[in-house]
């Protein structure tokens, strides 16, 4: 990866970080309601893996979905408006934190039921194979999902039908507040792949270049050979499971040890290794992103709420409505 590619990925990660930091602030000020699950610390995984995709590819992810949405081309304005429950949000203000959506970029949403989207992703991959459009489906799950029934159903079908799908386990070490050693007999969740069987890999998920390379290898294989892949990234979230979780089940030493390998800092160090001249560009990126995020907060705050009269829109449809209507296009 050359320096200019890395510059783009660094900006993407920095946008994710500042977007969520401002979202956390708004949540504590009660401007955002419901749930808020933050991705802070895991940015290298979504950024690196989605950078390896092509436009025809499809993404399904779980409820920690803000970063994936931004990485796939979603705007900070529409994302923040969704958190605020506004009509201008990426899901019309109906989904909130757990259900970002952008059909124009084939980002098919965050899914709140743990592991339940694994068979749906297999269906999307089946559709790509059936149509011959060359598309690959990425399906992101947490480590807590690998022992859930639908996860096994999805992987079983993917292997049986030889589908172009890559299942990505973002193993941040905890299923809500339960450490992985209390849920799995092995430290590597990718071992589940052996039961179907399908190819697998477990890699570190803190360096965006490593994440890109690992994902690209799996995605290229899925695209060229129509074969599924189970890819696990070892990563870490710096905050609790959600804003309601203080994360007291972890030691400060554990958190700080992961922060020493912060994805943003690693990317900065890579750029400075190319040339110290990138220090100024890093500062410029941070300033530019700050303006973008503050603009998104202002936009969300000033945007209008959905109308009560539209409450059943997208839930019920009149018989006279156009066939094949696309939601939130």
Buried (B, 14 or more C-beta within 10 A) or exposed (E): EEBEEBBEBBBBBBBBBBBBEBBBEBBEEEBBEEBBBBBBBBBBBBBBBBBBBEEEBBBBBBBBBBBBBBBBEBBBBBBBBBBBBBBBBBBBBBBBBBBBBBEEBBBBBBBBEBBBBBBBBBBBBBBBBEEEEBBBBBBBBBBBBBBBEBBBBBBBBBBEBBBBBBBBBBBBBBBEEBEBEEBBEEEBBBBBBEEBEBBBBBBEBBBBBBBBBBBBBBBBBBBEEBBBBBBBBBBBBBBBBBBEBEBEBBEEEEBEEBEEBBBBEBBBEBBEEEEEEBEEBBEEBBEEBBEBBEEBBEBBEEBEEBEEEEEEEEEEEEEEEEEEEEEBE
